[in-house]
Amino acid sequence: MTPPAAVPEGRAVAYLVSRYPALSHAFIETEVAALRELDVDVRTFSVRAARPAELMTDRARAEAAATEVLLGSAGTFVRALTSLLRRSPGALMSGLRTALRSGEPTLRRRLWQVFYLAEAVVLWSRMSRAGLRHVHVHFANNGADVARLAVVLGTAADGGAAGWRWSLAMHGPTEFEDRTRFDLEAKAASASAVACITDFCRSQVMRLLPPETWTKTAVVRMAVDACRFRPGGAERSPAPGSSGSLHVLTVGRLVPEKGAPVLVEAVALARGRGLAVRLSIIGAGPLAAQLAAQAEAAGIAEAVELVGPLGQEQLPDRYRDADVFCLPSFAEGLPVVLMEAMASGLPVVTTAIAGIPELVVDHRTGLVVPPGRADLVADALIELADDVALRRRLGEAGRSAILTHHEPAANARLLLDLWDRTPA
């Protein structure tokens, strides 16, 4: 059976995410939109269907409606498998051999790879029908397993000249902390190109690869829409007879690695030193009840607002209403919410981990403290409360950094360039 003609290389790509769209991955929507503005035909695929509660914007709802979900009915898999066996009976065996050599060498993990192979059969079928030969994946999780196996199937079915390939966008830190579980070395070696969100991230990928293959890696930073996230409102001046006043905002999943308990403790310390500070926490997660109890125990419950999750359409006004953005994380790649805050002209307080210092330079584009130091976070908040000029200068410099390094179209072009110079 003759395979359908492929869409011209570099102008069409499948995007696969384990769950798309997702509230915390709005940057992927931004990247997809930027590529489409450059006339790239992006077809989106998701291993699992998006959660309805996370579809909080018009763009997310439109993306969900247009995204093909791999985990569907048994009939979908049977039809895809039948098509593959008719095309090339040996292709399935090639995929199975790869699956059984992938991931952690335990029975449970190898069994999961067989499940991923079933999902890969569906992805292969849909890409093959659409004439797609290139699939790009964000994160080295199960989406990467499925993409890698789909390319094995396509190459076995159509031959190496057909141009099947997959590329990977690396974020960290989770994958770097458990390289064996994520089969990271093998995935980095298998991918035709690896786009890294920071120089720090790229250095961690370079550790996994022989030097002669480093050219297939490049820094392609995440981007934010600086037209949507823009400054607004006037800075608040310190209140007479006090150390100043401050509205602090943080946005993110309420999980241990984001360090929200450090921020609540810092607010309590700052209030104890006379700063009229209040904190708004936007996000959801397992630490929500703990944070509420912590604020109550510290006697600052009235100053800590647990807002819950909000969609992208609601966030710009929240950034503009705040005085300072604070993200005291313990582990990060490079947080998009930090970029959104800086694009909004907010001075930021954050921690010196991973790729964050590439964006936030202490006393130039924000204030940077060591992780886990609530006392130093409190010092930074008090410093910003007392110095409106510093807030203004850091906010302006932060927005300038975003406009320079995190503009959607420019980073989409960098991604296209990486794909073009690293063929299958």
Secondary structure, DSSP 8 states (H G I E B T S, - for coil): --------TTSEEEEEEEESS-GGGHHHHHHHHHHHHTT-EEEEEEEE---GGG--SHHHHHHHHH-EESS--HHHHHHHHHHHHHH-HHHHHHHHHHHHTSSSSSHHHHHHHHHHHHHHHHHHHHHHHHT--EEEEESSSHHHHHHHHHHHHHHHHH-GGG--EEEEEE--SHHHHTTTTTTHHHHHHHSSEEEESSHHHHHHHHTTS-GGGGGGEEE------TTTS---S------TTSS-EEEEEEES--SGGG-HHHHHHHHHHHHHTT-EEEEEEE--STTHHHHHHHHHHTT-GGGEEEEE---TTTHHHHHHH-SEEEE--SS-S--HHHHHHHHTT--EEEE--TTHHHH--BTTTBEEE-TT-HHHHHHHHHHHHH-HHHHHHHHHHHHHHHHHH--HHHHHHHHHHHHHHS--
